[in-house]
Amino acid sequence: MTDASPNRAGLAILSILIGVTAISLNDMLIKQLSGGYALHQIVFARSAIGIFLSLGLVHLEGGFHLLKTRQPGLHVLRGVLIVISNMTFFLALAALPLAEATALFFVAPLFITLLSVPLLGEKVGPLRLGAVAVGFVGVIIMQRPWASSEALAVSRLVLMLPIVAAVTYALNQIMTRRLGVTAKASVLSVYIQATFLVVSVGFFAVAGDGRFVGEEASTSLTFLLRAWVWPAPGDLWVFVALGVNSAVIGYCLSQAYRLGDAATVAPFEYVLLPLAVFWGLVIFGELPAWEVWVGIALILAAGLFVFLRERQKARAITRGYGVRR
């Protein structure tokens, strides 16, 4: 497939750095709210504000006629993948330290490498396959297979949630590059926000009164099914900040992968890892365990090797683009 996207690397890198910083703030704020509000309420509030701002950007980029699409099915599928990726990651955030959840999610580029073979027809050589294997060793270490269930702070199901988020994110990256050739970044952001609104309203209709939350429910399940409540005055600004952040993330990450090829842009997403460690320490007093540090090192090394190898070969392995949140 010929890539017709403009390749303006400097602006693409600036866009990804702004977007990644906004993601780190988003994750930190959602973790702060996870103890008192339902996930679907937080998603609804931030998407309602985010879609309003994104529609304003659509108007600035050419008008509302840009929202018309010849590929509605792909937009819907892309939106569903993003919703699954976001919600599984946020559920993990409620129970896991911020740095650990973020590090586990960063196995996504490795899944992109593997999925590019059957889905994009790419050829992946032994060096990159070896790097992928090293990254997955990091994931296994962070999963602590030698520990008993009682010794773990969370269930193994919770530890798998960021992996599910990574797989769906990888599928989204691979499939949406074709949309980015013709659709503006603001338009892509609007479709994302609209999907989040539909899903969150559906959750409210089914579980918005909290009737499915039992006394024995886990932290993540309680976060998913808790009843909606009116935000406390001190939390209102957090909901507003999440909404503004949502529009910034949707636009900046879409724009980054429209303007630059994935091999140039994607390595800068790893800035999110030190930011997650920073917020975890400063806001939540969390320091990663040794298993997490080892996992971070292996996943980071493997992911960067894959992308640097691709740059050396002068062709991008991923033709999708990353709009995790």
Sine and cosine of phi, psi and omega as CSV:
sin_phi,cos_phi,sin_psi,cos_psi,sin_omega,cos_omega
0.00,0.00,0.77,-0.64,0.01,-1.00
-0.98,0.19,0.75,-0.66,0.00,-1.00
-1.00,0.02,0.92,-0.38,-0.04,-1.00
-0.99,-0.15,0.10,0.99,-0.05,-1.00
-0.95,0.31,0.56,-0.83,0.08,-1.00
-0.91,0.41,0.64,-0.77,-0.05,-1.00
-0.93,-0.35,1.00,0.08,0.01,-1.00
-0.92,-0.39,1.00,0.05,-0.22,-0.98
-0.88,0.47,-0.67,0.74,-0.04,-1.00
-0.87,0.49,-0.75,0.66,0.01,-1.00
-0.93,0.38,-0.57,0.82,0.04,-1.00
-0.89,0.45,-0.70,0.72,0.00,-1.00
-0.91,0.41,-0.67,0.75,0.06,-1.00
-0.87,0.49,-0.67,0.74,0.00,-1.00
-0.89,0.45,-0.68,0.74,-0.03,-1.00
-0.93,0.36,-0.58,0.81,0.01,-1.00
-0.92,0.39,-0.65,0.76,0.06,-1.00
-0.91,0.42,-0.70,0.72,-0.02,-1.00
-0.90,0.45,-0.67,0.75,-0.01,-1.00
-0.92,0.39,-0.63,0.77,0.07,-1.00
-0.88,0.47,-0.66,0.75,0.04,-1.00
-0.90,0.43,-0.60,0.80,0.05,-1.00
-0.88,0.47,-0.69,0.73,-0.01,-1.00
-0.88,0.47,-0.64,0.77,0.07,-1.00
-0.91,0.41,-0.66,0.75,0.01,-1.00
-0.86,0.52,-0.75,0.67,-0.02,-1.00
-0.89,0.45,-0.68,0.73,0.00,-1.00
-0.89,0.45,-0.69,0.72,-0.03,-1.00
-0.93,0.37,-0.64,0.77,0.02,-1.00
-0.91,0.41,-0.64,0.77,0.06,-1.00
-0.88,0.47,-0.62,0.79,0.04,-1.00
-0.88,0.47,-0.62,0.79,-0.06,-1.00
-1.00,0.09,-0.23,0.97,-0.16,-0.99
-0.91,0.42,-0.31,0.95,-0.01,-1.00
-0.99,0.13,-0.20,0.98,-0.08,-1.00
-0.74,-0.68,-0.14,0.99,-0.08,-1.00
-0.73,-0.68,0.38,-0.93,0.04,-1.00
-0.98,0.20,0.57,-0.82,0.02,-1.00
-0.84,0.54,-0.71,0.71,-0.05,-1.00
-0.93,0.36,-0.42,0.91,0.11,-0.99
-0.94,0.35,-0.68,0.73,0.03,-1.00
-0.89,0.46,-0.69,0.72,0.00,-1.00
-0.89,0.46,-0.68,0.73,0.01,-1.00
-0.88,0.48,-0.74,0.67,-0.06,-1.00
-0.89,0.47,-0.73,0.69,-0.05,-1.00
-0.94,0.33,-0.55,0.83,-0.01,-1.00
-0.97,0.25,-0.55,0.83,0.05,-1.00
-0.89,0.45,-0.67,0.75,0.06,-1.00
-0.96,0.29,-0.67,0.74,-0.05,-1.00
-0.89,0.45,-0.63,0.78,-0.04,-1.00
-0.94,0.33,-0.54,0.84,0.05,-1.00
-0.89,0.45,-0.71,0.70,0.02,-1.00
-0.93,0.37,-0.62,0.79,0.00,-1.00
-0.92,0.40,-0.60,0.80,0.07,-1.00
-0.90,0.44,-0.58,0.82,0.08,-1.00
-0.89,0.45,-0.63,0.78,0.05,-1.00
-0.93,0.38,-0.59,0.81,0.08,-1.00
-0.86,0.51,-0.70,0.72,0.00,-1.00
-0.87,0.48,-0.66,0.75,-0.02,-1.00
-0.94,0.34,-0.51,0.86,-0.06,-1.00
-1.00,0.06,0.02,1.00,0.07,-1.00
0.51,-0.86,-0.25,0.97,0.02,-1.00
0.89,-0.46,0.28,-0.96,-0.11,-0.99
-0.95,0.32,-0.25,0.97,0.05,-1.00
-0.90,0.44,-0.31,0.95,0.02,-1.00
-0.91,0.41,-0.32,0.95,-0.02,-1.00
-0.95,0.31,-0.28,0.96,0.05,-1.00
-0.93,0.37,0.65,-0.76,-0.04,-1.00
-0.65,-0.76,0.53,-0.85,0.10,-0.99
-1.00,-0.04,-0.03,1.00,-0.05,-1.00
-0.79,-0.62,0.84,0.55,-0.04,-1.00
-0.87,0.49,-0.57,0.82,-0.01,-1.00
-0.89,0.46,-0.66,0.76,0.02,-1.00
-0.92,0.38,-0.60,0.80,0.05,-1.00
-0.90,0.44,-0.67,0.74,0.01,-1.00
-0.91,0.42,-0.72,0.69,0.00,-1.00
-0.88,0.47,-0.69,0.73,0.04,-1.00
-0.87,0.49,-0.69,0.73,0.01,-1.00
-0.89,0.45,-0.66,0.75,0.01,-1.00
-0.90,0.44,-0.67,0.74,0.03,-1.00
-0.88,0.47,-0.66,0.75,0.00,-1.00
-0.92,0.40,-0.65,0.76,0.02,-1.00
-0.88,0.48,-0.73,0.68,0.01,-1.00
-0.87,0.48,-0.70,0.71,0.00,-1.00
-0.88,0.48,-0.73,0.68,-0.02,-1.00
-0.90,0.43,-0.75,0.66,-0.14,-0.99
-0.94,0.34,-0.60,0.80,0.06,-1.00
-0.92,0.38,-0.61,0.79,0.03,-1.00
-0.92,0.40,-0.70,0.72,-0.01,-1.00
-0.91,0.42,-0.59,0.81,0.06,-1.00
-0.89,0.46,-0.61,0.79,0.07,-1.00
-0.91,0.41,-0.62,0.78,-0.01,-1.00
-0.86,0.52,-0.55,0.84,-0.04,-1.00
-0.90,0.43,-0.45,0.90,-0.10,-0.99
-0.91,-0.42,-0.40,0.92,-0.07,-1.00
-0.97,-0.25,0.45,-0.89,0.17,-0.98
-0.85,0.53,0.55,-0.84,-0.10,-1.00
-0.85,0.53,-0.71,0.70,-0.04,-1.00
-0.91,0.42,-0.62,0.79,-0.03,-1.00
-0.93,0.38,-0.71,0.70,0.02,-1.00
-0.88,0.48,-0.67,0.74,-0.01,-1.00
-0.91,0.41,-0.69,0.73,0.00,-1.00
-0.89,0.46,-0.68,0.73,0.03,-1.00
-0.89,0.46,-0.60,0.80,0.01,-1.00
-0.90,0.43,-0.50,0.87,-0.09,-1.00
-0.96,0.27,0.19,0.98,0.22,-0.97
-0.97,0.24,-0.13,0.99,-0.03,-1.00
-0.81,0.59,-0.73,0.69,0.02,-1.00
-0.86,0.51,-0.49,0.87,0.03,-1.00
-0.95,0.31,-0.62,0.79,0.09,-1.00
-0.91,0.42,-0.59,0.81,0.04,-1.00
-0.87,0.49,-0.68,0.73,0.02,-1.00
-0.86,0.50,-0.73,0.69,-0.01,-1.00
-0.93,0.38,-0.70,0.71,-0.06,-1.00
-0.95,0.33,-0.38,0.93,0.00,-1.00
-0.91,0.41,-0.38,0.93,0.00,-1.00
-0.93,0.37,-0.84,0.55,-0.01,-1.00
-0.97,0.23,-0.49,0.87,-0.13,-0.99
-1.00,-0.05,-0.48,0.88,-0.02,-1.00
-0.90,-0.44,-0.09,1.00,-0.02,-1.00
0.95,0.31,0.35,0.94,0.00,-1.00
-0.96,0.27,0.43,-0.90,0.12,-0.99
-0.97,-0.25,0.83,-0.56,-0.02,-1.00
-0.92,-0.39,0.88,-0.48,-0.06,-1.00
-0.98,0.18,0.08,-1.00,-0.07,-1.00
-0.90,0.44,-0.52,0.85,0.00,-1.00
-0.91,0.41,-0.71,0.71,0.01,-1.00
-0.94,0.33,-0.61,0.80,0.07,-1.00
-0.89,0.46,-0.61,0.79,0.07,-1.00
-0.90,0.43,-0.65,0.76,0.04,-1.00
-0.90,0.44,-0.64,0.77,0.05,-1.00
-0.87,0.49,-0.68,0.73,0.01,-1.00
-0.88,0.47,-0.66,0.75,0.04,-1.00
-0.88,0.47,-0.68,0.73,0.03,-1.00
-0.88,0.48,-0.66,0.76,0.01,-1.00
-0.94,0.34,-0.46,0.89,0.14,-0.99
-0.88,0.47,-0.65,0.76,0.07,-1.00
-0.86,0.51,-0.66,0.76,0.04,-1.00
-0.89,0.45,-0.70,0.71,-0.01,-1.00
-0.87,0.48,-0.67,0.75,0.02,-1.00
-0.88,0.48,-0.67,0.75,0.01,-1.00
-0.94,0.35,-0.39,0.92,0.07,-1.00
-0.98,0.21,-0.24,0.97,0.07,-1.00
0.79,0.61,0.87,0.49,-0.05,-1.00
-0.90,0.44,-0.35,0.94,0.00,-1.00
-0.98,0.20,-0.25,0.97,-0.07,-1.00
-1.00,0.03,0.56,-0.83,0.08,-1.00
-0.96,0.27,0.34,-0.94,0.01,-1.00
-0.86,0.51,-0.57,0.82,-0.02,-1.00
-0.94,0.35,-0.48,0.88,-0.04,-1.00
-0.98,0.19,-0.34,0.94,0.00,-1.00
-0.99,0.15,0.60,-0.80,0.02,-1.00
-0.95,0.32,-0.42,0.91,0.00,-1.00
-0.73,-0.68,0.22,-0.98,0.03,-1.00
-0.96,0.28,0.34,-0.94,0.04,-1.00
-0.91,0.41,-0.45,0.89,0.07,-1.00
-0.88,0.47,-0.67,0.75,0.03,-1.00
-0.90,0.43,-0.63,0.77,0.03,-1.00
-0.90,0.44,-0.41,0.91,0.02,-1.00
-0.99,0.10,-0.28,0.96,-0.07,-1.00
-0.86,0.51,-0.71,0.70,0.04,-1.00
-0.90,0.44,-0.45,0.89,0.05,-1.00
-0.93,0.36,-0.68,0.74,0.08,-1.00
-0.86,0.50,-0.68,0.73,0.03,-1.00
-0.87,0.50,-0.64,0.77,-0.02,-1.00
-0.92,0.40,-0.66,0.75,-0.01,-1.00
-0.90,0.43,-0.72,0.69,-0.02,-1.00
-0.93,0.37,-0.55,0.83,0.09,-1.00
-0.90,0.43,-0.68,0.74,0.00,-1.00
-0.89,0.45,-0.68,0.73,0.04,-1.00
-0.88,0.48,-0.64,0.77,0.02,-1.00
-0.90,0.44,-0.70,0.72,0.00,-1.00
-0.86,0.51,-0.67,0.74,-0.08,-1.00
-0.93,0.37,-0.61,0.79,-0.13,-0.99
-1.00,0.05,-0.31,0.95,-0.19,-0.98
-0.99,-0.13,-0.04,1.00,0.03,-1.00
-0.87,0.50,-0.60,0.80,0.00,-1.00
-0.90,0.43,-0.50,0.87,0.08,-1.00
-0.95,0.31,-0.60,0.80,-0.05,-1.00
-0.92,0.39,-0.33,0.94,0.02,-1.00
-0.92,0.40,-0.55,0.84,-0.09,-1.00
-0.90,-0.43,-0.35,0.94,-0.09,-1.00
-0.98,-0.19,0.63,-0.78,0.06,-1.00
-0.94,0.34,0.41,-0.91,0.02,-1.00
-0.88,0.48,-0.61,0.79,-0.01,-1.00
-0.91,0.41,-0.60,0.80,0.02,-1.00
-0.91,0.42,-0.71,0.70,0.04,-1.00
-0.87,0.50,-0.62,0.79,0.02,-1.00
-0.91,0.41,-0.64,0.76,0.02,-1.00
-0.88,0.48,-0.70,0.71,0.01,-1.00
-0.88,0.47,-0.61,0.79,0.05,-1.00
-0.88,0.47,-0.78,0.63,-0.05,-1.00
-0.88,0.47,-0.64,0.77,0.00,-1.00
-0.89,0.45,-0.64,0.77,0.03,-1.00
-0.90,0.44,-0.68,0.73,0.05,-1.00
-0.87,0.50,-0.65,0.76,0.00,-1.00
-0.89,0.45,-0.71,0.71,-0.01,-1.00
-0.88,0.47,-0.72,0.70,-0.03,-1.00
-0.91,0.42,-0.69,0.72,-0.03,-1.00
-0.92,0.39,-0.61,0.80,0.06,-1.00
-0.91,0.42,-0.62,0.78,0.06,-1.00
-0.88,0.47,-0.68,0.73,0.06,-1.00
-0.88,0.47,-0.65,0.76,0.00,-1.00
-0.89,0.46,-0.67,0.74,-0.02,-1.00
-0.89,0.45,-0.56,0.83,-0.06,-1.00
-1.00,0.00,-0.66,0.75,-0.17,-0.99
-0.73,-0.68,0.27,0.96,-0.10,-0.99
-0.92,0.39,-0.29,0.96,0.03,-1.00
-1.00,-0.05,0.02,1.00,0.06,-1.00
0.97,0.23,0.26,0.96,-0.11,-0.99
-0.94,0.34,-0.24,0.97,-0.03,-1.00
-1.00,-0.09,0.02,1.00,-0.01,-1.00
-1.00,0.00,0.89,-0.45,0.05,-1.00
-0.99,-0.13,0.20,-0.98,-0.02,-1.00
-0.91,0.42,-0.45,0.90,-0.04,-1.00
-1.00,-0.08,0.10,1.00,-0.06,-1.00
-0.91,0.42,0.57,-0.82,0.03,-1.00
-0.95,0.32,0.18,-0.98,0.01,-1.00
-0.86,0.51,-0.70,0.72,-0.03,-1.00
-0.93,0.37,-0.67,0.74,0.00,-1.00
-0.92,0.40,-0.62,0.78,0.06,-1.00
-0.89,0.46,-0.67,0.74,0.03,-1.00
-0.87,0.50,-0.62,0.79,-0.03,-1.00
-0.96,0.29,-0.61,0.79,-0.20,-0.98
-0.92,-0.39,0.07,1.00,0.01,-1.00
-0.87,0.49,0.50,-0.87,0.02,-1.00
-0.93,0.36,0.50,-0.87,0.10,-1.00
-0.94,0.33,0.65,-0.76,0.10,-1.00
-0.69,-0.72,0.41,-0.91,0.04,-1.00
-0.94,0.34,0.74,-0.67,-0.05,-1.00
-0.87,0.49,0.59,-0.80,0.12,-0.99
-0.91,0.42,0.49,-0.87,-0.04,-1.00
-0.78,0.62,-0.63,0.78,-0.01,-1.00
-0.95,0.32,-0.28,0.96,-0.02,-1.00
-0.99,-0.12,-0.20,0.98,-0.04,-1.00
-0.86,0.51,-0.65,0.76,-0.01,-1.00
-0.91,0.42,-0.50,0.87,0.01,-1.00
-0.92,0.38,-0.67,0.74,0.04,-1.00
-0.89,0.45,-0.66,0.75,0.03,-1.00
-0.90,0.43,-0.70,0.71,0.01,-1.00
-0.87,0.48,-0.62,0.78,0.04,-1.00
-0.89,0.45,-0.64,0.77,0.01,-1.00
-0.90,0.43,-0.72,0.69,0.04,-1.00
-0.89,0.46,-0.70,0.72,0.01,-1.00
-0.86,0.50,-0.63,0.78,-0.02,-1.00
-0.87,0.49,-0.68,0.73,0.02,-1.00
-0.92,0.39,-0.65,0.76,0.02,-1.00
-0.88,0.47,-0.71,0.70,-0.01,-1.00
-0.89,0.46,-0.78,0.63,-0.04,-1.00
-0.84,0.54,-0.65,0.76,-0.04,-1.00
-0.97,0.24,-0.76,0.65,-0.12,-0.99
-0.91,0.41,-0.67,0.74,-0.01,-1.00
-0.94,0.33,-0.63,0.78,0.09,-1.00
-0.88,0.48,-0.71,0.71,-0.02,-1.00
-0.90,0.43,-0.64,0.77,-0.03,-1.00
-0.86,0.51,-0.71,0.70,-0.06,-1.00
-0.99,0.12,-0.18,0.98,0.15,-0.99
-0.99,0.16,-0.60,0.80,-0.12,-0.99
-1.00,0.04,-0.44,0.90,-0.04,-1.00
-0.74,-0.67,0.42,-0.91,0.02,-1.00
-0.96,0.29,0.40,-0.92,-0.12,-0.99
-0.88,0.47,-0.58,0.82,-0.03,-1.00
-0.91,0.42,-0.45,0.89,0.06,-1.00
-0.99,0.12,-0.67,0.74,-0.15,-0.99
-0.99,0.12,-0.72,0.69,-0.20,-0.98
-0.84,0.54,-0.62,0.78,0.01,-1.00
-0.84,0.55,-0.46,0.89,-0.02,-1.00
-0.95,0.31,-0.25,0.97,0.08,-1.00
-0.91,0.42,-0.36,0.93,-0.02,-1.00
-0.94,0.35,-0.18,0.98,0.14,-0.99
-0.85,0.53,-0.42,0.91,0.00,-1.00
-0.88,0.47,-0.50,0.86,-0.04,-1.00
-0.90,0.43,-0.81,0.59,0.06,-1.00
-0.90,0.44,-0.52,0.85,0.06,-1.00
-0.91,0.42,-0.63,0.77,0.03,-1.00
-0.91,0.42,-0.65,0.76,0.06,-1.00
-0.89,0.46,-0.68,0.74,-0.01,-1.00
-0.87,0.49,-0.79,0.62,-0.01,-1.00
-0.91,0.41,-0.61,0.79,0.02,-1.00
-0.87,0.50,-0.65,0.76,0.00,-1.00
-0.97,0.25,-0.74,0.67,-0.12,-0.99
-0.95,0.30,-0.68,0.73,-0.10,-0.99
-1.00,-0.02,-0.66,0.75,-0.14,-0.99
-0.93,-0.36,-0.04,1.00,0.01,-1.00
0.90,0.43,0.53,0.85,-0.04,-1.00
-0.98,-0.21,0.75,-0.66,0.19,-0.98
-0.89,-0.46,0.77,-0.64,-0.03,-1.00
-0.86,0.52,0.59,-0.81,0.11,-0.99
-0.94,0.33,0.23,-0.97,-0.05,-1.00
-0.87,0.49,-0.56,0.83,0.02,-1.00
-0.89,0.46,-0.59,0.81,0.00,-1.00
-0.94,0.35,-0.67,0.75,0.03,-1.00
-0.88,0.48,-0.68,0.73,0.02,-1.00
-0.90,0.44,-0.70,0.71,0.02,-1.00
-0.88,0.48,-0.69,0.73,0.03,-1.00
-0.85,0.52,-0.71,0.70,-0.04,-1.00
-0.89,0.46,-0.70,0.72,-0.03,-1.00
-0.94,0.34,-0.69,0.73,0.00,-1.00
-0.92,0.40,-0.68,0.74,0.02,-1.00
-0.89,0.46,-0.73,0.68,0.00,-1.00
-0.89,0.46,-0.69,0.73,-0.02,-1.00
-0.91,0.42,-0.72,0.69,-0.02,-1.00
-0.90,0.45,-0.70,0.72,0.00,-1.00
-0.92,0.39,-0.60,0.80,0.04,-1.00
-0.88,0.48,-0.70,0.72,-0.01,-1.00
-0.85,0.52,-0.73,0.68,-0.05,-1.00
-0.95,0.31,-0.62,0.78,0.04,-1.00
-0.92,0.40,-0.59,0.81,0.07,-1.00
-0.89,0.46,-0.65,0.76,0.02,-1.00
-0.91,0.40,-0.64,0.77,0.03,-1.00
-0.90,0.43,-0.62,0.78,0.04,-1.00
-0.88,0.48,-0.60,0.80,0.01,-1.00
-0.99,0.11,-0.07,1.00,0.11,-0.99
0.88,0.48,0.62,0.79,0.16,-0.99
-0.42,-0.91,0.56,-0.83,-0.10,-1.00
-1.00,0.05,0.68,-0.73,0.03,-1.00
-0.99,0.15,-0.54,0.84,-0.03,-1.00
-0.96,-0.27,0.78,-0.63,0.03,-1.00
-0.95,-0.32,0.11,0.99,0.11,-0.99
-1.00,-0.04,-0.01,-1.00,0.14,-0.99
-0.62,-0.78,0.48,-0.88,-0.28,-0.96
-1.00,0.01,0.92,-0.40,0.10,-1.00
-0.77,-0.64,0.96,0.29,-0.08,-1.00
-0.91,0.41,-0.68,0.74,-0.05,-1.00
-0.59,-0.80,0.00,0.00,0.00,0.00
